[in-house]
Amino acid sequence: MSQLKNIKRLRGKKEIDLVFKKGKSINSGMLRLRFIENKENRNCVSIGVGVSKRFVFLAHNRNRVKRQMRAVIKNKEAELLEVLPAGYYMFLFGGSAPVSTAVLTLDFVQLVEKISRLHSES
């Protein structure tokens, strides 16, 4: 069943606002995951990445952290498709730059474990 799913980018103000208004939140280290399940479209996982100006002041540093987060997501794509049900997911960075990709990967793996436990309980 996981092979039928695909990952898309979370796009548009409407989708992002929906995630922030009605979504749930899970934290792990420097990362926070805001998510809302989409029961209508069962074959699509929409993922977005965000870095707040409050935590990382300079735009080139924010962009670097976003590129690192997208690379981690791409490397862990198979694990994500197995664990995440269809829906909208927004990964947010809440630390300070510069940050190593290894640290982001560790926090990301912990988030995936938490969400898999959450869905196995329900």
Contacts in CASP RR format, 6 or more apart in sequence:
PFRMAT RR
TARGET T0000
AUTHOR 0000-0000-0000
METHOD contacts of the structure
MODEL  1
MSQLKNIKRLRGKKEIDLVFKKGKSINSGMLRLRFIENKENRNCVSIGVG
VSKRFVFLAHNRNRVKRQMRAVIKNKEAELLEVLPAGYYMFLFGGSAPVS
TAVLTLDFVQLVEKISRLHSES
2 81 0 8 1.000
2 82 0 8 1.000
3 81 0 8 1.000
4 43 0 8 1.000
5 43 0 8 1.000
5 44 0 8 1.000
5 45 0 8 1.000
5 81 0 8 1.000
5 86 0 8 1.000
6 43 0 8 1.000
6 44 0 8 1.000
6 45 0 8 1.000
6 81 0 8 1.000
7 45 0 8 1.000
7 46 0 8 1.000
7 47 0 8 1.000
7 73 0 8 1.000
7 77 0 8 1.000
7 80 0 8 1.000
7 81 0 8 1.000
8 44 0 8 1.000
8 45 0 8 1.000
8 46 0 8 1.000
8 47 0 8 1.000
9 46 0 8 1.000
9 47 0 8 1.000
9 48 0 8 1.000
10 16 0 8 1.000
10 19 0 8 1.000
10 46 0 8 1.000
10 47 0 8 1.000
10 48 0 8 1.000
10 88 0 8 1.000
10 89 0 8 1.000
10 90 0 8 1.000
11 46 0 8 1.000
15 46 0 8 1.000
15 88 0 8 1.000
16 48 0 8 1.000
16 90 0 8 1.000
18 36 0 8 1.000
18 88 0 8 1.000
19 34 0 8 1.000
19 35 0 8 1.000
19 36 0 8 1.000
19 88 0 8 1.000
19 89 0 8 1.000
19 90 0 8 1.000
20 34 0 8 1.000
20 90 0 8 1.000
22 36 0 8 1.000
23 34 0 8 1.000
23 35 0 8 1.000
23 36 0 8 1.000
24 34 0 8 1.000
24 35 0 8 1.000
24 36 0 8 1.000
25 32 0 8 1.000
25 33 0 8 1.000
25 34 0 8 1.000
25 35 0 8 1.000
26 32 0 8 1.000
26 33 0 8 1.000
26 35 0 8 1.000
26 111 0 8 1.000
26 114 0 8 1.000
26 115 0 8 1.000
26 118 0 8 1.000
27 33 0 8 1.000
28 107 0 8 1.000
28 108 0 8 1.000
28 110 0 8 1.000
28 111 0 8 1.000
28 114 0 8 1.000
29 107 0 8 1.000
29 110 0 8 1.000
30 93 0 8 1.000
30 94 0 8 1.000
30 95 0 8 1.000
30 99 0 8 1.000
30 103 0 8 1.000
30 104 0 8 1.000
30 107 0 8 1.000
31 69 0 8 1.000
31 91 0 8 1.000
31 92 0 8 1.000
31 93 0 8 1.000
31 94 0 8 1.000
31 104 0 8 1.000
31 107 0 8 1.000
31 108 0 8 1.000
31 111 0 8 1.000
32 91 0 8 1.000
32 92 0 8 1.000
32 94 0 8 1.000
33 89 0 8 1.000
33 90 0 8 1.000
33 91 0 8 1.000
33 92 0 8 1.000
33 111 0 8 1.000
33 115 0 8 1.000
34 89 0 8 1.000
34 90 0 8 1.000
34 92 0 8 1.000
35 87 0 8 1.000
35 88 0 8 1.000
35 89 0 8 1.000
35 90 0 8 1.000
35 115 0 8 1.000
36 87 0 8 1.000
36 88 0 8 1.000
37 85 0 8 1.000
37 86 0 8 1.000
37 87 0 8 1.000
38 44 0 8 1.000
38 46 0 8 1.000
38 86 0 8 1.000
38 87 0 8 1.000
38 88 0 8 1.000
39 86 0 8 1.000
41 86 0 8 1.000
41 87 0 8 1.000
42 86 0 8 1.000
43 86 0 8 1.000
44 86 0 8 1.000
44 87 0 8 1.000
45 80 0 8 1.000
45 81 0 8 1.000
45 84 0 8 1.000
45 85 0 8 1.000
45 86 0 8 1.000
45 87 0 8 1.000
45 89 0 8 1.000
46 87 0 8 1.000
46 88 0 8 1.000
46 89 0 8 1.000
47 73 0 8 1.000
47 80 0 8 1.000
47 89 0 8 1.000
47 90 0 8 1.000
47 91 0 8 1.000
48 89 0 8 1.000
48 90 0 8 1.000
48 91 0 8 1.000
49 66 0 8 1.000
49 69 0 8 1.000
49 70 0 8 1.000
49 73 0 8 1.000
49 90 0 8 1.000
49 91 0 8 1.000
49 92 0 8 1.000
49 93 0 8 1.000
50 66 0 8 1.000
50 69 0 8 1.000
50 90 0 8 1.000
50 91 0 8 1.000
50 92 0 8 1.000
50 93 0 8 1.000
51 62 0 8 1.000
51 65 0 8 1.000
51 66 0 8 1.000
51 69 0 8 1.000
51 92 0 8 1.000
51 93 0 8 1.000
51 94 0 8 1.000
52 92 0 8 1.000
52 93 0 8 1.000
52 94 0 8 1.000
53 62 0 8 1.000
55 93 0 8 1.000
55 94 0 8 1.000
55 95 0 8 1.000
55 96 0 8 1.000
55 97 0 8 1.000
56 62 0 8 1.000
56 65 0 8 1.000
56 93 0 8 1.000
56 95 0 8 1.000
56 96 0 8 1.000
56 97 0 8 1.000
58 97 0 8 1.000
61 97 0 8 1.000
61 98 0 8 1.000
62 97 0 8 1.000
64 97 0 8 1.000
64 98 0 8 1.000
65 93 0 8 1.000
65 97 0 8 1.000
65 99 0 8 1.000
65 104 0 8 1.000
66 93 0 8 1.000
68 99 0 8 1.000
68 101 0 8 1.000
68 104 0 8 1.000
69 91 0 8 1.000
69 93 0 8 1.000
69 104 0 8 1.000
69 108 0 8 1.000
71 101 0 8 1.000
72 101 0 8 1.000
72 104 0 8 1.000
72 105 0 8 1.000
72 108 0 8 1.000
73 80 0 8 1.000
73 91 0 8 1.000
73 108 0 8 1.000
75 105 0 8 1.000
76 105 0 8 1.000
76 108 0 8 1.000
76 109 0 8 1.000
76 112 0 8 1.000
79 112 0 8 1.000
80 112 0 8 1.000
83 112 0 8 1.000
83 115 0 8 1.000
83 116 0 8 1.000
83 119 0 8 1.000
84 112 0 8 1.000
84 115 0 8 1.000
85 119 0 8 1.000
91 108 0 8 1.000
91 111 0 8 1.000
93 99 0 8 1.000
END
